Amino acid sequence: MRGRNHRFPKIGTIDNYRHFWMISVWAAYLILYVIAEKVVTTDYYSVHIALDDLIPFCEWFVIPYCLWMALLACTAVYLLFWDAENFKRFTAFIGLGFIPVIIFDMIFPNGQDLRPLAFEHHNIATWLVGHIYAADSNTNVFPSMHVIGSVALYAASLYTPAFRRHKLHWVMLPLAILISISTAFIKQHSCADILYALPYSAIVWWLVYGVIFKKRRVAQKSERSSESAPELRASSELEQ
C-alpha cells in the first residue's frame, strides 16, 4: 500500500539508520561556516559587477531569502526518515556544494559592500533584514550558497518520488529562482555570486546524480539480478 511507504522507521532496526552518519556532513559545514566568519572579517576582495548597481534594494525579498533555511531543514528531515537513498543524494549535494565553497572563501577571502547604510523604510521586513545583517557578515559570499542550496532543493524535488508525485518540483523551480534573486535584492550577494554559483551547481548536480549515485544504482541493479537468477532457474526447473 502507498501509505506504508511513509511509515516512521522502526526504532532499533540498524538498516533504517545506516545513513544517519551523513548528518556529520551538515555538522562539518556549520563548523566551517563559523570558522570562516571568524577568520574572514575586514581584509577581503570586494565582489562587484555593474549589474549590482541596477538592482534596487527591496526588503520584501527577505521572505523568500529566509524561506531557504526552512526548506533545507524540512527537506533534510523528511528524507532522513522517509527516503534514505535520496537523503544521501541531497546531503552529498550539500556537502560537495557547500564545503568546498567555504574552504575556498577562507583561502581567498571575499565579501561585498552593497548593503545600504540606512533603510528608507521601517517595517517588519527591514527589521528582519537588519537582524540578518547583524547575524551574517558580508563576507564569504562567492559563489552564493543560497543559489547552490536552491539547486539542491530543486534536484531533490525532481528525484524524490514522493515529491514528484505531489508535483512539488513545479513549486520548487520558481521558489529556487525567487530565493536566488532575493540575495541580490536584499544586498546579501553580488550578482556575480549568483552567476558563478549556477555552473558550479551544475557540476555538483552531474557529480551527485550522474556519477556517484548512478554507479550505485547500476551496482544495486546487478545485485538484484544476480539474486533473482537462482530463483528464476528454480522456477523454470519446477515448470519442466
N, C-alpha and C positions, 0 to 999 in steps of 0.2 A: 504494500500500500504506500501511496505517496507520503502520507503523514508520518510513517515510520522513519523516513529519511531525516526528519527534523527533531527526532527524539534527542534528549540530552544524553551525552555519552555515559555509559555505566561506570560508576566510581570503582576504581580498583582494577580495571582492565588495562593492562600496560599498553596494548596495541593502540588504544584510543588516545594515548598521551605521549607517544614517541616523538611527535613533532613539537612538543612543548619546549624543547631545548632552544627552538628558534626564537623564543621570546628574548633570548640573550642578544639577538641582533638589534632589536629595538632598544634594549638597555645600553648596548655599546654605542649606538648613535647618540642617545641622550647624554651619555657621559662625555663623548667627544664634543658635542654641541656646547656643553657647559664649559669645557676646557677652552674651546675656541673663543667663546665670549669673553673669557678672562685674558686670553693671550693677545687677541687682536682687538686693540682699543682705538688708538689715535693714528698710528703710523701705518697707513694703508693706501692702496691705489684707489682713487675715486672713479667708479664706473659711471659713464655718462655718454649718451649719444643725442643727436639733435632731436630725435623723436620725443625724448623725455620732456622737452620744453613745450611741446604742442599738446601734451596731455594735462588737463587741469586737475587739481586736487578735488576729489569728491568723497566726502566722508562716508556716504552711504554704501560704498563698496566694501566697507569693513564687515558687512553682514556675510557676503559670500567668502570673504577672507577668513573669518572665524569659523565658518561652516566647514572648512577644510579639515580642521583639527577634529571636529566631531565625526566627520565622515571616515577619517582614518581610523579613529578609535572604534567606531561601531563596526566597520568592515572587518577590522582585525579580530575583534572579539567574536563576531558571528562565525567567521571562517575558522577560528581557533577551535571552536566547539562543534561546529556542524559540517565543516568541509576541510579536513586536514590537508588534502592534496593542494587545494587552492590557497590555503593559508601558507603553505610552503612557497608557492609561486609568488604570492603577494609579498611575503616577507623577504624573499630573495630579491624582488624588485626594489623594495625599500632599502635593503642592505647595499645592493650594488648601485642604487641611485643616490642614497644619502651619504653613506660613509666615505666613499672616495671624494665626494664634493667637499665635505667638511675638512678632510685631510688636506685637500688642495687649497682650501681657504686659509688654513694655518700656515702652509708653506709659502703661499703667495697671498699675503693679506690684502683684502679688498673691502670696499664699502661704497656707500653712496651718500651724497649730500643734497638730496632732493626734498627732504622734509620741510614743511612750512615752519617758519619761526613762530607764527601765531595763527590760530584758527579764526577765520572770518565769522563763522557761526559757532554758537554754543548750544549743543543738543546732545542727546544720548549717543549719537554716532561719533561726534568729536570727542566726547568723554571716553568712549571705548578706544578710539584711535590713540588718544593721549596715554592711556594705560598700556597699550601695545608698545608705543614708543618707549615708555619707561621700562618695560619688561624685556623688550627685544631690541638690541642695539642696531645701529645702521651699518654694521659690519657683517662679513661672511655672507655676502649676497649673491655671489657669482659662482655657478648659474643658480637660478631660482629653484629651491627645493619645493616651493609651493607648486610650481609647474610640474616638476618630476613626480611629486606625490599625487597630483591630479591625474597625470597619465597613468600612474599605478592603479589608481581607483577605477579609471575607465577600463583598463585592461582586466581588472578583477571582475567588473560588471559584465564584461564580454565572455570570460572563460568560466565563470561560476554558473552552473546550470540553474540553480535556484534564482539567481539574479536575472538571468536571461529569460527564464520562464515568466517572470513578472515584468519583463520589458524594462528593467532598470537601466540597461545600457543606453536606452534612448533618453533617460532622465540624466544619467551621469555625464553624457557628452556635453550638453550645454552647460551643466554645472562646472565641469572641468575647465571649459573655456572662460566662464564667468569668474571662477576662482583665480585663474591665471592672470587675466587682465586686471583683476581687482588689486593685485600687488602694485601695479603701476599707478592706479588712480588714488590709492591712499599713500603713495610715495614710500612704499616699503622696498621697492625694487626699481631698477632702471629697466627700460625696455630691452636693453642688451642682455640682462639676466634672463629674461623670458625667451628671447630669440635663441640664445645659445643652449638653453635648457631643453628645447624641443629636439634637436638632433641627438643630444646626449640621451634623452629619454627613449628615442627610437633605437639607439644602440643597446640600451639596457633591456628594452622590450624584446629585441631579437635574441639577446643572450639568454634571457629567462625562458621565454616561450618557444623560441626557435632552436635553441641549442641544448641548454641544461635539462629542461624538463621534456623536451622532445625525445632525447636519448632515453630518458627514464620511461616514457610511455612505450617506446619500442621494446625495451627490455621487459617491461611488465607484460606486454602482449606475447612475447616469445615464451615467457614463463607460463602464461596461461595456456598457450597452445601445447607446450610440452607436457603440462599436467593433464590436459584433456585427451592427449593422444592415446594413453593406455586405456582410458575409459571407452574411447571410440572403437579401439581394437577389440576390447572385451565384448562390447555390444554387438559388433559385427560377427564375432565368433558364435555368440548365442543365437543370432538370427540364422546362421548357417546350420 
